[in-house]
Amino acid sequence: MRTYGLFIHGREVPAASGATFSSVAPMSGEILGYAARGTEADIEAAVSSAREGFAFWSSLPPARRERILLECANAVEAYHDRLLNLLIDESGSTIVKARYELLYTASVLRAAAGEVRRLYGDTLPNEKTHRLSMVIREPVGVVVVISPFNAPLALLAKMAAFPLGAGNAVIAKPSEETPLIAVEFAKVLHEAGLPDGVFNVVTGFGSECGEPLLKHPGVNGVAFTGSTTTGVRVGQIAIQTMKRLQLELGGKNPLLALGDMDMTKAADIAAMGAFSHGGQICMSSARIIVEAPHGLAFAHALAKKAASLYLGDLRDERTAYGPLIHQRAVEKVIRHVQAARDGGGQILTGGSVHRGLVFQPTVIYNPPRLSECWAEETFGPVALVTEAASLEEMIAIANESQYGLSAGILTNDLKRGLSAARQIRCGAVHLGTHSFQSDPMAPIGGYGMSGIGRSGGKYSIEHFTELKWISVELGETPLRRAHIF
Ligand code: NAD
């Protein structure tokens, strides 16, 4: 059984304490390997490596950074199978989802390479005649990237690639559920030519490994993707040392099915939005709001689809979903389903554990809208369906949430669809499809408790660069108050 190290300054090293923890496959329960258990004692080495990496990386001409990031993308494709197999096993992904993550990872690295040459500044009009004013962009420095378990490669790559493109160095702290894929990714990037110290990985737990990183004065920025509860804590710590902060947090995403839709087709689209990766997707279509009188017909069509989803080996291309990540996740789903049932929700299909950590795709009609199942993120394969009398009521229901990450609107009526899109308070609204969409160049992030800031393309670059105003006095230095100075 392989024991992985922390990845610091271009090589794997054990944790200072020598401690390790196991990485377990959620589908089989098998131990896949051991990761180094990083703690405060390891953070100094990681930060000093990243500071050295930053000094070198930020001094390179943009064309060199662009070329290296393109090589990194090529290397992800060259090492496709090595990464794919670990991704499937460690995160319980189906082969289809794992392939998508790899495609996305290579694509995000290429998109970041493209942004390297677009670190534009400004020249400004002046109050004074003899002054030239310009604004330049500089990388913030060392950026800590803290990632969740559910898309452990794609999200880590997305959060790291754009700050790297802007000339920052990165220290990644992956989820303790998926540490090994992050170390493998770091090795691939290093083999592709990313210089020592530019991308480091410290594996370990939130409080003993993540927090000392957030507190370190040598760290300048934080990109975090994870739950809202953790994000609030991360934000509180990071702001004490004024780190540049970006938070991508949870969601309870609405999907609106308008009355003009064919409800069987709408249900097929909704099934993909709600049940992909067992619902363990931040943008999952969890609350489905159907225009009257189609609510129950839609819910039955969705239940039929959910019951027909194939569950086989994760490497079988027909398999539609896999296990939840751990027992605590299963217990949360059970609690939410129970709350919906207690409040009078009708369970049309599913509602219990299939086997191990696999929960049945579940459709609940008319759940109580005040209970935790409606208000909180379930992060499991549970679709809640409710009916509303008008478009105004659908929008009001969509907006009755502390979250505001992503929404979908199913309609062929562009005018009604666009009108709804403008009124829904979410970071993204997708017309003609479900709420789970991504693109390397799009701004991903949310309103309300779904986070702060946006990642992707130029939006990440803006976030992880400092603006500096430089002015040049072109005339005589005007000392109008010469009698004072
Ligand atoms: P989590 O909040 O439990 O953990 C996320 C990361 O934070 C892990 O690396 C964890 O080790 C680290 N962490 C935990 N406590 C910490 C602390 N005190 N200090 C520093 N780091 C700490 O989330 P999870 O269960 O891994 O992932 C699921 C959550 O992520 C869901 O809520 C989901 O909605 C969210 N998510 C959001 C997006 C988005 O784009 N908005 C994308 C994917 C996942």
Boltz pocket constraint, residues with backbone or C-beta under 6 A from the ligand:
constraints:
  - pocket:
      binder: B
      contacts: [[A, 146], [A, 147], [A, 148], [A, 149], [A, 150], [A, 151], [A, 155], [A, 173], [A, 174], [A, 175], [A, 176], [A, 204], [A, 205], [A, 206], [A, 207], [A, 210], [A, 211], [A, 214], [A, 225], [A, 226], [A, 227], [A, 228], [A, 229], [A, 230], [A, 231], [A, 233], [A, 234], [A, 248], [A, 249], [A, 250], [A, 251], [A, 281], [A, 282], [A, 283], [A, 377], [A, 379], [A, 405], [A, 444], [A, 445], [A, 450], [A, 451]]
      max_distance: 6.0
